[in-house]
Amino acid sequence: MMERRSYKTSITINNRRIKHVVIDPHYELKHSDTISDSLIMELVSLLDGGDFTPEVVSKGFEYYTTDNLLLRNKRYRLIWLIEKTELYIGVINAYRRKS
């Protein structure tokens, strides 16, 4: 099984300073032909300055789905989380939208 990868960043989400992005390799099972860690980092940077409402809050984690992120004229969906007491965003999955 592949391990999660961590990258440094400096963005603000929900008025919280985020210092790391942790990417789960789950996206590679079905989307490795169109998604990469570097593309995910670009998508995450689009969240900078945003204020998002979690879809689910459970056991100290807030879960989000951001749909229709536009990057180079292509739309993407990003499924991510924030642990309430930490300074990172965890990317669960990402894929290109067919629209």
C-alpha distances in whole Angstrom, upper triangle without the diagonal:
4,7,10,13,16,19,23,25,29,29,31,30,32,34,32,31,27,26,22,20,16,14,11,9,10,13,11,11,15,16,15,19,21,18,17,17,21,22,20,22,25,25,24,27,29,29,31,34,33,34,31,32,29,28,27,27,25,25,25,23,25,23,25,25,26,28,30,29,31,30,31,33,30,29,25,24,22,20,20,21,23,23,27,27,25,26,22,21,18,17,15,16,18,20,24,26,29,32
4,7,9,13,16,20,22,25,26,28,27,30,32,29,28,24,23,19,16,13,11,9,6,9,11,10,11,14,15,13,17,18,16,14,13,17,18,17,18,22,22,21,24,26,26,28,31,30,31,29,30,27,27,26,26,25,25,25,22,24,22,23,23,24,26,27,26,28,27,29,30,27,26,23,22,20,19,18,19,21,22,25,26,23,23,20,19,15,15,13,14,16,18,22,25,27,30
4,6,10,13,17,19,23,24,26,25,27,29,26,25,21,19,16,14,10,9,7,7,10,12,12,13,16,17,15,19,20,17,15,13,16,18,16,17,20,21,19,22,25,24,26,29,28,29,27,28,25,26,25,24,23,22,22,20,22,20,22,22,24,25,27,26,28,26,29,31,28,27,23,22,19,18,17,17,19,19,22,22,20,20,17,16,13,13,12,14,16,19,22,25,28,31
4,7,10,14,16,19,20,22,21,24,25,22,21,17,16,12,10,6,5,5,6,9,11,12,14,16,16,15,19,19,15,13,11,14,16,13,14,17,17,16,19,21,20,22,25,25,26,24,25,22,23,22,22,21,20,19,17,19,17,18,19,20,23,24,23,25,24,26,28,25,24,21,19,16,15,13,14,15,16,19,19,17,16,13,12,9,10,10,12,14,17,20,23,27,29
4,7,10,13,17,18,20,20,23,24,21,19,16,14,10,8,6,5,7,8,11,12,13,15,18,17,15,18,18,15,12,9,11,14,12,11,15,16,14,17,19,19,20,23,23,25,24,25,23,24,24,24,23,22,21,19,20,19,19,20,21,23,24,22,24,22,24,27,24,24,20,19,16,16,14,15,16,16,20,20,16,15,12,12,10,10,11,13,14,17,20,24,27,29
4,7,10,13,15,17,18,21,21,18,16,12,10,7,6,4,6,9,11,14,15,16,19,21,19,18,21,20,16,13,10,12,14,12,10,14,15,13,15,18,17,18,21,21,23,22,24,22,24,23,23,23,22,20,18,19,18,19,20,20,23,24,21,23,22,24,27,25,24,21,20,17,16,14,14,14,15,18,17,14,12,9,10,9,10,13,14,16,19,22,25,28,30
4,7,10,12,15,16,20,20,17,15,11,9,6,5,7,8,12,13,16,16,17,21,22,20,18,21,20,16,13,9,10,13,11,8,12,13,11,12,16,16,15,19,20,22,22,24,23,25,25,24,25,24,22,20,20,20,19,20,20,22,23,20,22,20,22,25,24,23,20,20,17,17,15,15,15,16,19,18,15,12,10,10,11,11,14,16,16,19,21,24,28,30
4,7,10,13,15,18,18,15,12,9,6,5,6,9,11,15,17,20,20,21,24,25,23,22,24,23,19,16,12,12,15,13,10,13,14,12,12,15,15,14,17,19,21,21,24,23,25,25,25,25,25,22,20,20,21,20,21,21,23,24,21,22,21,23,26,25,24,22,21,18,19,16,16,15,16,18,18,14,11,9,11,12,13,17,18,19,22,24,26,30,31
4,6,10,12,15,15,13,10,7,5,5,7,10,12,16,18,21,20,22,25,26,23,22,24,22,19,16,13,12,14,12,9,11,12,9,8,12,12,10,13,15,18,18,21,21,24,24,24,25,25,22,20,19,19,19,20,19,21,22,19,20,18,21,24,23,22,20,20,17,18,15,15,14,16,18,17,14,10,9,10,12,13,17,18,18,21,22,25,28,29
4,7,10,13,12,10,7,6,5,8,9,13,16,19,22,24,23,25,28,29,26,26,27,25,22,20,16,15,16,15,11,12,14,11,9,12,11,9,11,13,16,17,20,21,24,25,24,25,25,22,20,19,20,19,20,19,22,22,19,20,19,22,25,24,23,21,21,18,19,17,16,15,16,17,17,14,10,10,11,14,16,19,21,20,23,24,26,30,30
4,7,10,10,8,6,5,7,9,10,14,16,19,22,23,22,25,28,28,25,25,27,24,21,20,17,16,16,14,11,12,12,9,7,9,8,5,7,10,12,14,17,18,21,22,22,23,24,21,19,17,18,16,18,16,19,20,16,18,17,20,23,22,21,19,19,16,17,15,14,13,15,16,16,14,10,10,10,13,14,18,19,19,21,23,24,28,28
4,7,6,5,5,6,9,11,12,15,18,21,24,25,24,27,29,30,27,27,29,26,23,22,20,19,19,16,14,14,14,10,9,10,8,5,5,7,9,11,14,16,19,20,19,22,22,19,17,15,16,15,17,16,19,20,17,19,19,22,24,24,22,20,19,17,17,15,14,12,14,14,15,13,10,10,10,14,15,19,20,20,23,24,25,29,29
4,5,5,7,7,11,12,12,15,17,19,22,23,22,25,28,28,26,26,28,25,22,22,19,19,19,16,14,15,13,10,10,10,7,6,6,5,6,8,11,12,15,16,16,19,20,17,14,12,13,12,14,13,16,17,15,18,19,22,23,23,20,18,17,14,14,12,11,9,12,12,14,12,10,10,9,12,14,17,18,18,21,22,23,26,26
4,5,8,10,14,15,15,18,19,22,25,25,25,28,30,30,28,29,31,28,25,25,23,23,22,19,18,18,16,13,14,13,10,9,7,6,4,6,9,10,14,15,15,17,19,16,14,11,13,12,14,14,17,19,17,20,21,25,26,25,22,21,19,16,16,13,12,10,12,11,13,13,12,12,11,15,16,18,20,20,23,24,25,28,28
4,7,9,13,15,16,19,21,24,27,28,28,31,33,33,31,32,34,31,28,27,24,24,24,21,19,19,18,15,14,15,11,10,7,8,7,10,12,14,18,19,17,20,21,17,16,14,16,16,18,17,20,22,20,22,23,27,28,27,25,23,22,19,19,17,15,12,14,12,13,13,11,13,13,17,19,21,23,23,26,27,28,31,31
4,6,10,12,13,16,19,21,25,26,26,29,31,31,30,30,32,30,26,25,22,22,22,20,18,19,18,14,14,15,12,10,9,10,10,11,13,14,18,18,17,19,19,15,14,13,15,15,18,17,21,23,20,23,24,27,29,28,26,23,22,19,18,15,13,10,11,10,10,10,8,10,10,14,17,19,22,22,25,27,28,32,32
4,6,10,12,15,18,21,24,25,25,28,31,31,29,29,31,29,25,24,21,20,21,18,16,17,17,13,13,14,12,10,10,11,12,14,16,17,20,21,19,21,21,17,16,15,17,17,19,19,22,23,21,23,23,26,28,27,26,23,22,19,19,16,14,11,13,12,12,10,7,8,10,14,16,20,22,22,25,27,28,32,32
4,6,8,11,14,17,20,22,22,24,27,28,26,26,28,26,22,20,17,17,18,15,13,15,14,11,11,13,11,9,11,12,13,14,16,16,19,20,18,20,20,16,15,14,15,15,17,17,20,22,19,21,21,24,26,25,24,21,20,16,16,13,12,9,11,11,11,8,5,5,7,10,13,16,18,19,22,24,26,30,30
4,7,10,13,17,20,22,22,24,27,28,26,25,28,26,22,20,16,16,18,15,12,15,15,12,12,15,13,12,14,15,17,18,20,19,22,22,21,22,22,18,17,17,18,18,20,20,23,24,21,23,22,25,28,26,25,23,22,18,18,15,14,12,13,14,13,9,6,6,8,11,14,17,19,20,23,25,27,31,32
4,6,10,13,16,18,19,20,23,25,23,22,25,23,19,17,13,14,15,13,10,13,14,11,11,15,13,13,15,16,18,18,20,19,21,21,20,21,20,18,16,16,17,17,18,18,21,23,20,22,21,24,26,25,24,21,20,16,16,13,12,11,12,14,13,10,7,5,6,8,11,14,16,17,20,23,25,29,30
4,6,10,13,15,15,17,20,21,19,18,21,19,16,14,10,11,12,9,8,11,11,8,10,13,12,12,15,16,17,17,19,18,20,20,19,20,20,17,15,15,14,14,16,16,18,20,17,19,18,21,24,22,21,17,16,13,13,10,10,10,12,14,15,11,9,6,5,6,7,11,13,13,17,19,22,26,27
4,7,10,12,13,14,17,19,17,17,20,19,15,13,10,12,13,10,10,13,13,11,13,16,15,16,19,19,20,19,20,18,19,19,19,19,18,17,14,15,14,15,16,17,19,21,19,21,20,23,25,23,22,18,17,13,12,10,10,10,11,15,15,12,11,7,6,5,6,9,11,13,16,19,22,26,28
4,6,9,9,11,13,15,14,13,17,16,12,10,7,10,11,8,9,12,12,11,14,16,15,17,20,20,21,19,21,19,19,19,20,20,20,19,16,16,14,14,15,15,18,19,17,20,19,21,23,21,19,16,14,11,11,9,11,12,14,17,18,15,14,10,9,6,5,7,8,10,13,16,19,23,25
4,5,7,9,11,13,13,12,16,16,12,11,9,13,14,11,12,16,15,13,17,19,18,20,23,22,23,21,22,19,19,19,19,19,19,18,15,16,14,15,15,16,18,20,19,21,21,23,25,22,20,17,15,12,11,10,11,13,15,18,19,17,17,13,11,7,6,5,7,10,13,16,19,22,25
4,5,6,8,10,10,9,13,14,11,9,9,13,13,11,13,16,16,15,19,20,20,22,26,25,26,24,25,22,22,22,23,22,22,22,19,20,17,18,17,18,19,21,20,22,21,23,24,21,20,17,15,13,13,13,15,17,18,22,23,21,20,16,14,11,9,8,8,10,12,16,19,22,25
4,5,6,8,9,10,13,13,11,11,11,15,15,12,15,18,16,16,20,21,20,23,26,25,26,23,24,21,20,20,21,21,21,22,18,19,16,16,15,17,18,20,19,21,21,23,24,21,19,16,14,12,11,12,14,17,19,22,24,22,22,18,15,12,9,7,6,9,11,14,17,20,23
4,5,6,5,7,10,10,7,8,10,13,12,10,13,15,14,15,18,19,19,22,25,23,25,22,23,21,20,21,22,22,24,24,20,20,17,16,14,15,16,17,16,18,18,20,21,17,16,12,11,10,10,12,15,18,20,24,26,23,22,19,16,13,9,8,5,6,7,11,14,16,19
4,6,5,4,8,9,8,8,10,13,13,12,15,17,16,17,20,21,22,24,28,27,28,26,27,25,24,24,26,26,27,27,23,23,20,20,18,19,19,20,19,20,19,21,22,19,18,15,15,14,14,15,18,21,23,27,28,26,25,21,18,15,12,11,9,9,10,13,16,18,21
4,6,7,10,11,11,12,13,17,16,15,18,20,19,20,23,24,24,27,30,29,30,27,28,25,24,24,26,26,27,27,24,24,21,21,19,20,20,21,21,23,22,23,24,21,20,17,16,15,15,17,20,23,25,28,30,28,27,23,21,17,15,12,10,11,11,14,16,18,22
4,6,8,9,9,12,14,17,15,15,18,20,18,20,23,23,24,27,30,28,29,27,27,25,24,24,27,27,28,29,25,25,21,20,18,19,18,19,19,20,20,21,21,18,17,14,14,14,15,17,20,24,26,29,31,29,29,25,22,19,15,13,10,10,9,11,13,15,18
4,5,6,6,9,11,14,12,12,15,16,15,17,20,20,21,24,27,26,27,25,26,24,23,24,27,27,29,29,25,24,21,19,17,17,16,16,16,17,16,18,18,15,14,11,12,12,13,16,19,23,25,28,30,28,27,23,20,18,14,13,9,8,6,8,11,13,16
4,5,5,6,10,12,11,11,15,16,15,17,20,21,22,24,28,27,29,27,28,27,26,27,29,29,30,30,26,26,23,22,19,19,19,19,18,19,17,18,19,16,16,14,14,14,16,18,21,24,26,29,31,28,27,23,21,18,15,14,11,10,9,11,14,16,19
4,6,8,12,13,12,13,16,16,16,19,21,21,23,26,29,28,30,29,30,29,28,29,31,32,33,33,29,29,25,24,21,21,20,19,18,18,16,16,17,14,15,14,15,16,18,20,24,27,29,32,34,31,30,26,23,21,18,17,14,12,10,10,14,14,18
4,7,11,11,9,11,14,13,13,16,18,18,20,23,26,25,27,26,27,26,26,27,30,30,32,32,28,27,23,21,19,18,16,15,15,14,13,13,14,11,12,10,12,13,16,18,22,25,27,31,32,30,28,24,21,20,16,16,12,10,7,7,11,12,15
4,7,8,6,7,10,11,10,13,15,16,17,20,23,22,25,23,25,24,24,25,27,28,29,28,25,23,21,19,17,16,15,15,13,14,12,13,15,12,12,10,11,11,13,15,18,21,24,27,29,26,24,21,18,16,12,13,10,7,7,8,11,14,17
4,5,5,6,9,10,11,12,14,16,17,19,23,23,25,24,26,25,25,26,27,28,29,28,24,24,21,20,18,17,18,17,15,16,13,15,17,14,15,12,13,12,14,15,18,21,23,26,28,24,23,19,17,15,12,13,11,9,10,11,15,18,20
4,5,5,6,9,10,10,12,14,16,17,21,21,23,22,24,23,24,25,26,26,27,25,22,22,20,19,18,17,18,18,16,17,14,16,19,17,16,14,14,12,14,14,16,18,20,24,24,21,19,16,14,12,10,12,11,10,12,14,17,20,22
4,5,5,6,9,10,11,13,15,16,20,20,23,23,25,24,26,27,28,29,29,28,24,24,22,20,19,18,18,18,15,15,12,14,17,15,16,14,15,14,16,16,18,20,22,25,26,22,20,17,15,14,12,15,14,12,13,14,18,21,22
4,5,5,6,9,10,11,13,15,19,19,21,21,23,23,24,25,27,28,29,27,24,23,20,18,17,15,15,15,12,12,9,11,13,12,12,10,12,11,14,14,18,19,22,25,26,23,21,18,15,15,12,14,12,9,10,11,14,17,19
4,5,5,6,9,10,11,13,17,17,19,18,20,19,20,22,23,24,25,24,20,19,17,15,14,12,13,14,11,12,11,13,15,13,12,10,10,8,11,11,14,16,19,21,23,20,18,14,12,11,8,11,9,7,9,11,14,17,19
4,5,5,6,9,10,11,15,15,18,18,21,20,22,23,24,25,26,24,20,19,18,16,16,14,16,16,12,13,11,14,17,15,15,12,13,11,13,12,14,15,18,21,22,19,16,13,11,11,10,13,12,11,13,14,17,20,22
4,5,5,7,9,10,14,15,18,18,21,21,22,24,25,27,28,26,23,21,19,17,16,14,15,14,10,10,8,11,13,13,13,11,13,11,14,14,16,18,21,23,24,21,18,16,13,14,12,15,14,12,13,13,16,19,20
4,5,5,7,10,13,13,15,15,18,18,19,21,22,24,26,24,20,18,16,14,12,10,11,10,7,8,7,11,13,11,10,8,9,8,11,11,14,16,19,21,23,20,18,15,12,13,10,13,12,9,11,11,13,16,17
4,5,5,7,11,11,13,13,16,16,18,19,20,22,23,21,18,16,14,12,12,10,12,13,9,11,11,14,16,15,13,11,11,8,10,9,11,12,16,18,19,17,14,11,9,10,9,12,12,10,13,14,16,20,20
4,5,5,9,10,13,14,18,18,20,22,23,25,26,23,20,18,17,15,15,13,14,14,11,12,11,14,16,15,15,13,14,12,14,13,15,15,18,20,21,18,15,13,11,13,12,16,15,14,16,16,18,22,22
4,5,8,8,12,12,16,17,19,21,22,25,27,24,21,19,17,14,13,10,12,11,8,9,9,12,14,13,12,11,12,11,13,13,15,16,19,21,22,20,17,15,13,15,13,16,16,13,15,15,16,19,19
4,6,5,8,9,12,14,16,18,19,22,23,21,18,15,14,11,11,9,11,12,9,11,12,16,17,16,14,12,12,10,12,11,12,13,16,17,19,17,15,13,10,13,12,15,15,14,16,16,17,21,21
4,5,9,11,14,16,19,21,21,23,25,22,19,17,17,14,15,13,15,15,12,14,14,17,19,19,17,16,16,14,15,14,14,14,17,17,19,17,14,13,11,14,14,18,18,17,19,20,21,24,24
4,7,10,13,16,19,21,21,24,25,22,20,17,18,15,16,14,16,17,14,16,17,20,21,21,19,18,18,16,17,16,16,15,18,17,19,18,15,15,14,17,17,20,21,20,22,23,23,26,26
4,6,10,12,15,18,18,21,23,20,18,15,15,12,13,11,13,14,12,15,16,20,20,20,18,17,16,14,15,14,14,13,17,16,19,18,15,15,13,16,16,19,19,18,20,21,21,24,23
4,7,10,13,15,16,19,21,18,16,13,13,11,13,11,14,16,14,17,19,23,23,22,20,18,17,15,15,14,13,13,16,15,17,17,15,15,14,16,17,19,20,19,22,22,22,25,25
4,6,9,12,13,16,19,16,14,10,10,8,9,9,12,14,13,17,19,23,23,21,18,17,14,13,12,11,11,11,14,14,17,17,16,15,13,15,15,16,17,17,19,20,20,23,23
4,6,9,10,14,17,15,13,9,9,7,9,10,13,16,16,19,22,26,25,24,20,18,16,14,13,12,11,11,14,13,17,17,17,17,14,16,16,17,18,18,21,22,21,24,24
4,5,7,10,13,12,9,6,5,5,8,10,13,16,17,20,23,26,26,24,21,18,15,13,11,10,8,9,11,11,15,16,16,15,13,13,14,14,16,17,19,21,21,24,24
4,7,10,14,13,11,7,6,5,7,10,12,16,17,21,23,27,26,24,20,18,14,13,11,10,10,12,14,14,18,19,19,18,15,15,15,14,15,16,18,20,20,22,23
4,6,10,10,8,6,5,7,10,13,16,19,20,24,26,30,29,27,23,20,17,15,12,11,9,11,12,12,16,17,19,17,15,14,15,14,16,18,20,23,22,25,26
4,7,7,6,5,6,9,13,16,19,22,22,26,28,32,32,29,26,23,19,17,14,12,10,10,10,9,13,15,17,16,14,14,16,15,18,20,23,25,25,28,29
4,6,5,7,8,12,15,18,21,25,25,29,30,34,34,32,28,25,21,19,15,13,11,11,10,10,13,15,17,17,15,15,16,15,18,21,24,27,27,30,31
4,6,9,11,15,18,21,24,28,27,31,32,36,37,34,31,27,24,21,18,15,12,11,9,9,11,13,16,16,16,15,17,16,20,23,26,29,30,33,34
4,7,10,13,17,20,23,27,26,29,31,34,35,33,30,26,23,20,17,14,10,9,6,6,8,10,13,13,13,13,16,16,19,22,26,29,29,33,34
4,6,10,13,16,19,23,22,26,27,31,32,29,26,23,19,16,13,10,7,6,4,6,9,10,12,11,10,10,12,12,16,18,22,25,25,29,30
4,7,10,13,16,20,19,23,25,28,29,26,23,20,17,14,11,9,5,5,6,7,11,11,13,12,10,10,12,12,15,17,20,23,23,27,27
4,7,10,13,17,17,20,22,26,26,24,20,17,14,11,8,6,4,7,9,10,14,14,15,13,10,9,10,9,12,14,17,19,20,23,24
4,6,10,13,13,17,19,23,23,20,17,14,10,8,6,5,6,8,11,13,16,16,16,14,10,10,10,10,11,12,14,17,17,20,21
4,6,10,10,14,16,20,20,17,13,11,7,6,5,6,9,12,15,17,20,19,19,16,12,12,10,10,9,10,11,13,13,16,17
4,7,7,11,13,17,16,14,11,8,6,5,6,8,11,13,17,18,21,20,19,17,13,13,11,12,11,10,11,12,11,15,15
4,6,9,12,15,14,12,8,6,4,7,9,11,14,17,20,22,25,24,23,20,16,16,14,14,12,10,10,10,8,12,11
4,6,9,12,11,9,5,5,6,9,12,14,17,20,23,25,28,26,25,22,19,19,16,16,14,11,10,9,7,10,9
4,7,10,10,8,5,5,6,8,11,13,16,18,22,24,26,24,22,20,16,17,14,16,13,10,10,9,9,12,12
4,7,6,6,5,7,9,11,15,16,20,22,25,27,29,27,25,22,19,20,17,19,16,13,12,10,10,12,11
4,5,5,6,8,11,12,16,17,21,22,26,28,30,28,25,22,19,20,17,19,16,13,12,10,11,13,13
4,6,8,10,14,16,19,21,24,26,30,32,34,31,28,25,23,23,20,22,19,16,14,12,13,14,14
4,7,10,14,16,20,22,25,27,31,33,35,33,30,27,24,25,22,23,20,16,14,11,11,12,11
4,7,10,13,17,19,23,25,29,31,33,31,29,26,23,22,19,20,17,13,11,7,8,9,8
4,7,10,14,16,20,22,26,28,31,29,27,24,20,20,17,17,14,11,9,6,5,8,7
4,7,10,13,16,19,23,25,28,26,24,21,17,16,13,14,11,7,6,4,5,9,10
4,7,10,13,16,20,22,25,23,22,19,15,14,11,11,8,6,6,6,6,10,11
4,6,10,13,16,19,21,20,18,15,11,10,7,8,6,5,7,9,10,14,15
4,7,11,14,16,19,18,17,14,10,9,6,5,5,6,9,12,13,16,18
4,7,10,13,16,14,14,10,7,5,4,5,7,9,12,15,16,20,21
4,7,9,12,11,11,9,6,5,7,7,10,12,16,19,20,23,25
4,6,9,7,8,6,5,6,9,11,14,16,19,22,23,27,28
4,6,5,8,7,7,8,12,13,16,18,22,25,26,30,31
4,6,8,9,10,12,15,16,19,21,25,28,29,32,33
4,7,9,11,13,17,18,22,24,27,30,31,35,36
4,6,9,11,14,16,20,22,25,28,30,33,35
4,7,10,13,16,19,20,24,27,28,32,33
4,6,10,13,15,17,20,23,25,29,30
4,6,10,12,13,17,20,21,25,26
4,6,9,11,15,18,20,24,26
4,6,8,11,14,17,20,22
4,7,11,14,16,19,22
4,7,11,13,16,18
4,7,10,13,15
4,6,10,12
4,7,9
4,6
4
